[in-house]
Amino acid sequence: MARVLLILSLLVLTAAPAWPQGDPITIFAVVSKVPRDRGQVSARILTAGQVVDGMLIATNGIVGNPIWRTLEVCHSLKAEAWKTAEGYQLASVKALDPGMLPMELQGVAGDCLLRKALDLAPMAD
């Protein structure tokens, strides 16, 4: 019985860092690549005043969200998330107009939208 308790306590101690802890932080993001897997999306993320490349990891509640289902490259997001080793695990997500992003991300969103428009322009001919 003591061995079982020891093994269970070791499992709990090693698994604890993977679980979200504390209150989620507010992040802003611009989707940087076409999402193939709706569970993980590459994005440029603003947190603590720095823009970094990272992954947005959707939970089951987020995957069913209409905003998340229609997600495309260059979409601007405001989210509540926990920082994990793999990226940012989302608690909630809202779509934003690129003009509503913080200044650090407005240039990223503008460049992305220009690239997207130039990629689509030859298809219109």
Secondary structure, DSSP 4 states (H G I P E B T S, - for coil): -HHHHHHHHHHHHHHGGGS--SSPEEEEEEE-S--SSTTEEEEEEEETTEEEEEEEE--HHHHTSHHHHT--TT-EEEEEEEE-SSSEEEEEEEEE-GGGS-HHHHHHHHHHHHHHHHHHHHHH-
